[in-house]
Amino acid sequence: MSDPHGRGGPHERSRTDERDELHERLKTYEGRPSSTAGVGKDLVNAPMIRHWCEAMGDANPAYDGPDASAPPTMLQAWTMGGLSGHTDRSGAYDELSRLLDGAGYTSIVATDCEQEYLRPLRPGDRITFRGVIESVSARKTTKLGTGYFVTTRMDIWADGEPAGTHRFRVLKYAPAASRTPSRIPSGSPSRTPEARRPRPVINRDNAGFWDGVAGHRLLIQRCGGCGELRFPWLPGCGGCGSPEWDTVEASGAGTVYSYVVMHHPPFPAFDPPYAVGLIELAEGVRMVSNVIGVPHDKVRIGMPVRLEFLRVDEEWELPVFRPEGGVAG
């Protein structure tokens, strides 16, 4: 018999009660340390700053010379433990993860991070930090599946002075059930539905880029203050700090600045080995994309490439690059 007050049957109420009980248990982890007080393995130093700037193509003079500071976005770099890790980690975050795993939320995906900068970091600064589990959301349903958003906050000091805050958010979720494949006529060979490419995270800062891709235009941001071109899209200029910007359309010409060949891990939507290139556009900015139309072992640094838009499924096209003029051998 149904509930006259519309509250559902006893099984539905039981599931709701279980979810509420789980959320109450998850909330008890808020405020608990995700790491105990830690110390950066290296002082802020010029070589790491130089490597970062070279990799990012950032020639801002503020990051070089006797009065140099580190790029603000390097904030987390000084807290990383490397392959050997840190020995001063707290067990609370692992307990929280095991609790979610035990409830069936076994998958995880990073969703976003945000940083707040309180003072410049300069060579010679000793970095200390402390992490805390800041919040656990109520149960949410997303396209990936149903689960909980867990946010950790790391507070960072330089020589004892507050230097910044780094928040990192993940979704621990139970994957949504895959779509039921179409019925295969009797006598037809069986087939497996093709896997879908992962979806890009679209937010208010990069929506214009993806609108451009949908119209077969590769748009680059241009600062309204200093005129600097930048990619990927950002809410403000890293050079002059101006929040004003417009866009220019890339010509589509570029060269392979660097590349890697992916062999592992295998993923159903991809067919390894394949080449992922860091493409330097003719306009001077760089972007990561696939290099197509050439065997992975024929990709070379300096190879001229041309922009294409590749349809990967019924919903998405992606900007990719193909060698110009073919490849010998």
Backbone torsions as a table, in degrees:
resi	resn	phi	psi	omega
1	MET	NA	135.8	-178.2
2	SER	-77.9	158.1	179.6
3	ASP	-75.0	121.4	-177.5
4	PRO	-63.9	-18.1	-179.9
5	HIS	-94.8	6.6	174.8
6	GLY	74.8	24.5	-176.7
7	ARG	-91.6	1.2	-179.4
8	GLY	84.8	170.1	-178.8
9	GLY	-77.3	178.0	-176.9
10	PRO	-63.4	-32.9	-179.2
11	HIS	-69.0	-39.9	179.4
12	GLU	-64.9	-43.4	179.4
13	ARG	-63.7	-36.1	179.7
14	SER	-63.7	-43.2	179.1
15	ARG	-64.2	-40.8	178.2
16	THR	-62.7	-42.4	179.3
17	ASP	-62.1	-40.1	179.5
18	GLU	-63.6	-42.0	179.1
19	ARG	-64.6	-42.3	179.0
20	ASP	-62.9	-40.5	179.4
21	GLU	-64.9	-41.0	178.3
22	LEU	-62.4	-45.0	-178.5
23	HIS	-62.7	-38.5	177.4
24	GLU	-61.8	-39.9	178.3
25	ARG	-67.7	-39.8	179.5
26	LEU	-64.4	-37.6	-177.8
27	LYS	-65.3	-22.9	179.5
28	THR	-67.7	-14.7	179.2
29	TYR	-85.6	-12.7	178.5
30	GLU	-62.5	133.1	-178.5
31	GLY	89.4	-9.8	178.1
32	ARG	-83.6	151.0	-175.9
33	PRO	-69.1	137.6	169.6
34	SER	-92.2	-18.9	170.7
35	SER	-152.9	146.5	174.5
36	THR	-77.1	175.3	-178.5
37	ALA	-55.2	125.0	-178.0
38	GLY	-119.6	163.6	179.2
39	VAL	-125.7	131.9	177.7
40	GLY	-58.1	141.4	-177.1
41	LYS	-70.1	-20.9	179.2
42	ASP	-134.1	148.4	167.8
43	LEU	-65.3	154.1	169.8
44	VAL	-55.1	129.5	-172.1
45	ASN	-144.4	153.5	-175.4
46	ALA	-64.0	-40.3	-179.6
47	PRO	-59.8	-43.8	179.3
48	MET	-64.9	-37.4	177.4
49	ILE	-63.2	-43.8	-179.8
50	ARG	-62.8	-44.4	-179.9
51	HIS	-62.1	-43.2	179.8
52	TRP	-60.0	-48.8	-177.0
53	CYS	-64.2	-38.0	177.8
54	GLU	-65.3	-41.9	-179.5
55	ALA	-66.2	-35.3	-177.6
56	MET	-89.2	-7.9	-177.4
57	GLY	68.2	31.4	-176.5
58	ASP	-102.1	109.9	-178.1
59	ALA	-104.0	23.4	-179.9
60	ASN	-58.4	125.5	-177.9
61	PRO	-64.8	-14.5	178.7
62	ALA	-65.6	-17.8	-175.6
63	TYR	-100.4	13.3	-177.7
64	ASP	-141.0	153.0	176.3
65	GLY	99.0	179.3	-173.5
66	PRO	-65.5	-26.3	-179.8
67	ASP	-106.3	26.5	-174.4
68	ALA	-66.5	150.8	168.6
69	SER	-123.2	163.2	177.6
70	ALA	-80.8	146.9	172.9
71	PRO	-54.4	133.5	-177.9
72	PRO	-54.0	-35.5	-177.6
73	THR	-69.1	-5.6	173.9
74	MET	-81.3	3.8	-173.4
75	LEU	-47.0	-48.5	-176.7
76	GLN	-74.8	-22.4	-175.2
77	ALA	-58.9	-32.8	-175.2
78	TRP	-80.1	-6.6	179.7
79	THR	-102.9	-8.6	-174.0
80	MET	-71.0	144.1	-177.3
81	GLY	-91.1	-6.1	-177.5
82	GLY	69.4	-166.4	-177.4
83	LEU	-66.0	-29.1	-179.6
84	SER	-82.1	-15.3	175.7
85	GLY	72.5	-174.6	175.1
86	HIS	-105.9	148.4	179.8
87	THR	-96.4	1.4	-174.4
88	ASP	-111.9	34.0	-179.8
89	ARG	-78.1	150.2	175.5
90	SER	-90.3	153.6	-179.7
91	GLY	-89.3	-4.5	-174.3
92	ALA	-63.7	-41.2	-178.3
93	TYR	-66.1	-39.4	177.0
94	ASP	-63.6	-38.7	177.4
95	GLU	-62.9	-44.3	178.4
96	LEU	-59.9	-44.7	179.6
97	SER	-62.7	-42.1	179.4
98	ARG	-65.0	-36.2	178.0
99	LEU	-62.8	-43.3	178.2
100	LEU	-68.6	-40.3	177.0
101	ASP	-58.5	-44.2	-178.2
102	GLY	-64.9	-25.0	178.8
103	ALA	-89.8	3.5	177.0
104	GLY	99.2	0.3	180.0
105	TYR	-94.9	74.6	-167.7
106	THR	-94.0	-13.1	-179.3
107	SER	-96.0	155.9	-178.8
108	ILE	-142.9	142.4	174.9
109	VAL	-145.2	136.2	174.4
110	ALA	-74.4	135.9	-176.4
111	THR	-109.6	-38.4	179.4
112	ASP	-171.1	163.7	173.5
113	CYS	-142.1	155.3	177.9
114	GLU	-142.9	147.2	-178.2
115	GLN	-128.4	145.1	174.0
116	GLU	-122.7	129.2	-176.3
117	TYR	-107.2	126.4	-176.4
118	LEU	-107.9	-27.7	175.2
119	ARG	-158.4	150.0	179.7
120	PRO	-64.2	148.8	174.2
121	LEU	-101.3	133.5	-175.6
122	ARG	-126.2	152.5	178.0
123	PRO	-51.0	134.2	-178.4
124	GLY	101.2	-16.8	178.4
125	ASP	-66.7	136.3	172.3
126	ARG	-96.4	128.1	-173.9
127	ILE	-99.1	130.2	170.3
128	THR	-123.7	157.6	-175.0
129	PHE	-156.9	159.2	176.7
130	ARG	-146.0	134.2	-178.2
131	GLY	-108.5	148.7	179.4
132	VAL	-142.0	147.2	172.0
133	ILE	-79.3	107.0	-171.8
134	GLU	-81.4	-42.4	-177.4
135	SER	-158.1	153.1	170.7
136	VAL	-128.0	122.1	-175.1
137	SER	-73.1	167.4	166.0
138	ALA	-66.8	166.4	-179.0
139	ARG	-62.9	130.0	-177.3
140	LYS	-123.9	149.3	175.5
141	THR	-110.6	123.5	-179.6
142	THR	-123.1	176.8	176.8
143	LYS	-65.2	-29.4	178.6
144	LEU	-72.6	-34.3	-175.8
145	GLY	156.2	-170.9	-177.5
146	THR	-104.6	137.5	-179.6
147	GLY	-176.8	-156.2	-173.4
148	TYR	-129.5	136.5	174.5
149	PHE	-87.8	126.1	-179.9
150	VAL	-115.3	123.8	-178.4
151	THR	-113.2	126.0	173.3
152	THR	-109.6	147.8	178.2
153	ARG	-123.1	131.2	176.0
154	MET	-112.9	121.9	175.2
155	ASP	-96.2	133.1	-170.4
156	ILE	-124.1	135.6	178.4
157	TRP	-120.7	149.3	174.6
158	ALA	-120.8	114.9	-175.7
159	ASP	50.0	40.9	176.1
160	GLY	85.5	-6.7	179.4
161	GLU	-99.2	138.3	176.8
162	PRO	-56.5	126.8	-176.7
163	ALA	-113.2	-26.8	-178.6
164	GLY	170.4	175.2	179.6
165	THR	-135.3	137.2	179.0
166	HIS	-124.3	119.5	175.7
167	ARG	-107.0	138.0	-178.7
168	PHE	-133.0	130.3	-174.5
169	ARG	-123.0	134.1	176.6
170	VAL	-126.7	158.2	172.3
171	LEU	-109.9	118.8	171.5
172	LYS	-97.4	118.5	-168.2
173	TYR	-142.7	161.0	170.1
174	ALA	-97.8	119.2	-175.3
175	PRO	-55.4	139.4	176.6
176	ALA	-63.9	146.8	178.3
177	ALA	-62.1	136.6	178.6
178	SER	-67.5	154.8	179.1
179	ARG	-63.7	144.4	178.1
180	THR	-69.2	124.6	-178.6
181	PRO	-66.0	154.1	178.3
182	SER	-60.5	149.2	178.0
183	ARG	-65.4	131.8	179.7
184	ILE	-94.6	125.5	-178.1
185	PRO	-56.3	146.6	179.3
186	SER	-58.9	134.7	179.2
187	GLY	90.3	-10.5	179.1
188	SER	-83.5	148.2	177.2
189	PRO	-64.0	142.4	-179.3
190	SER	-68.7	151.2	178.3
191	ARG	-143.2	150.9	179.2
192	THR	-101.7	129.8	178.6
193	PRO	-57.4	141.0	-179.8
194	GLU	-69.2	140.1	178.2
195	ALA	-71.5	150.1	-179.1
196	ARG	-93.9	144.8	176.9
197	ARG	-65.9	145.5	174.9
198	PRO	-59.2	146.3	-178.0
199	ARG	-87.4	139.5	173.7
200	PRO	-69.1	151.9	174.4
201	VAL	-83.3	115.5	-178.8
202	ILE	-105.6	126.2	179.3
203	ASN	-134.5	-175.1	-175.0
204	ARG	-66.9	-20.7	-178.8
205	ASP	-81.8	-26.6	-175.7
206	ASN	-122.1	6.0	-177.1
207	ALA	-59.7	-35.6	-179.9
208	GLY	-63.6	-34.4	177.2
209	PHE	-61.7	-47.2	-177.3
210	TRP	-71.9	-28.6	171.9
211	ASP	-62.5	-40.0	177.5
212	GLY	-63.6	-43.0	179.0
213	VAL	-59.9	-41.0	179.6
214	ALA	-61.0	-27.4	177.3
215	GLY	-99.1	17.3	-180.0
216	HIS	58.7	43.3	175.6
217	ARG	-130.9	130.6	176.5
218	LEU	-98.4	106.8	-172.9
219	LEU	-100.5	135.7	178.6
220	ILE	-114.1	136.3	176.5
221	GLN	-72.7	144.5	174.1
222	ARG	-128.3	125.0	-177.6
223	CYS	-63.4	134.1	177.6
224	GLY	-78.6	-9.6	178.8
225	GLY	-93.6	-59.3	-175.7
226	CYS	-105.3	-7.3	178.7
227	GLY	81.6	2.9	-178.4
228	GLU	-67.3	137.4	172.8
229	LEU	-84.0	145.1	179.8
230	ARG	-144.2	147.4	175.5
231	PHE	-157.6	134.8	4.6
232	PRO	-72.4	174.0	-177.0
233	TRP	-66.6	140.4	-179.9
234	LEU	-136.8	157.7	-179.3
235	PRO	-73.3	-17.2	-179.6
236	GLY	-153.6	167.3	-176.6
237	CYS	-80.3	131.7	176.5
238	GLY	-76.6	-13.3	-179.6
239	GLY	-90.4	-60.0	-176.4
240	CYS	-103.8	-10.0	178.0
241	GLY	84.6	1.7	-177.1
242	SER	-68.8	137.0	175.2
243	PRO	-86.6	-3.9	-177.4
244	GLU	-86.7	141.0	179.0
245	TRP	-161.7	160.0	167.4
246	ASP	-134.6	-165.6	-177.3
247	THR	-130.3	154.6	168.3
248	VAL	-124.3	149.1	179.9
249	GLU	-90.7	128.2	179.1
250	ALA	-66.8	146.3	178.7
251	SER	-70.2	-25.1	-177.9
252	GLY	101.1	-9.1	178.2
253	ALA	-87.3	146.3	178.3
254	GLY	-167.3	179.3	175.6
255	THR	-136.3	155.9	176.0
256	VAL	-76.4	111.1	178.8
257	TYR	-81.5	-38.3	177.1
258	SER	-160.4	166.9	178.7
259	TYR	-161.8	160.5	170.8
260	VAL	-131.3	156.2	174.5
261	VAL	-110.8	119.8	-176.3
262	MET	-87.8	122.3	175.5
263	HIS	-112.5	-30.4	-173.1
264	HIS	-151.1	146.7	2.6
265	PRO	-82.2	153.8	175.9
266	PRO	-70.6	145.9	177.4
267	PHE	-139.0	136.2	-170.9
268	PRO	-55.9	-29.7	-176.3
269	ALA	-83.9	-5.0	-177.6
270	PHE	-122.0	159.9	-177.7
271	ASP	-126.6	85.1	-178.2
272	PRO	-69.5	156.8	-0.9
273	PRO	-81.2	147.6	177.7
274	TYR	-146.6	158.2	-174.5
275	ALA	-98.8	133.6	172.2
276	VAL	-115.2	121.7	-174.3
277	GLY	-110.5	149.2	165.5
278	LEU	-95.6	108.1	-171.4
279	ILE	-98.2	124.5	174.3
280	GLU	-92.1	114.6	-179.8
281	LEU	-74.7	159.0	179.8
282	ALA	-59.7	-24.4	-179.6
283	GLU	-78.8	-8.8	174.5
284	GLY	106.6	-15.1	177.8
285	VAL	-89.9	165.6	-178.5
286	ARG	-123.1	148.1	177.0
287	MET	-143.6	153.3	178.3
288	VAL	-92.1	132.7	179.5
289	SER	-160.8	169.1	175.0
290	ASN	-78.4	145.7	170.4
291	VAL	-103.4	117.7	-173.4
292	ILE	-116.0	170.9	174.3
293	GLY	75.2	14.9	-178.9
294	VAL	-152.8	140.7	175.7
295	PRO	-57.2	145.8	-175.8
296	HIS	-58.7	-30.4	-177.1
297	ASP	-85.6	4.3	176.4
298	LYS	-105.1	-5.2	177.7
299	VAL	-69.2	137.7	-179.1
300	ARG	-137.3	147.1	173.0
301	ILE	-62.1	135.7	-177.7
302	GLY	89.3	-4.3	-178.7
303	MET	-65.4	126.0	176.2
304	PRO	-69.4	136.4	-179.4
305	VAL	-134.8	163.6	-178.3
306	ARG	-133.1	139.2	-177.9
307	LEU	-66.1	138.6	168.1
308	GLU	-135.8	163.8	173.5
309	PHE	-115.2	118.3	-173.3
310	LEU	-104.2	122.0	175.5
311	ARG	-78.9	121.3	-177.4
312	VAL	-101.0	-20.2	172.8
313	ASP	-163.9	-168.6	-174.6
314	GLU	-69.4	-13.4	-175.6
315	GLU	-110.8	-28.5	-166.7
316	TRP	-122.8	139.0	164.0
317	GLU	-119.5	146.6	-177.5
318	LEU	-127.9	145.7	174.5
319	PRO	-74.6	126.5	178.2
320	VAL	-134.1	175.4	-176.4
321	PHE	-133.3	138.6	180.0
322	ARG	-120.9	139.1	178.5
323	PRO	-57.1	140.9	176.7
324	GLU	-82.3	137.2	174.3
325	GLY	75.3	9.9	-179.9
326	GLY	78.7	173.3	-179.0
327	VAL	-129.9	126.3	179.1
328	ALA	-73.1	148.9	174.0
329	GLY	82.5	NA	NA
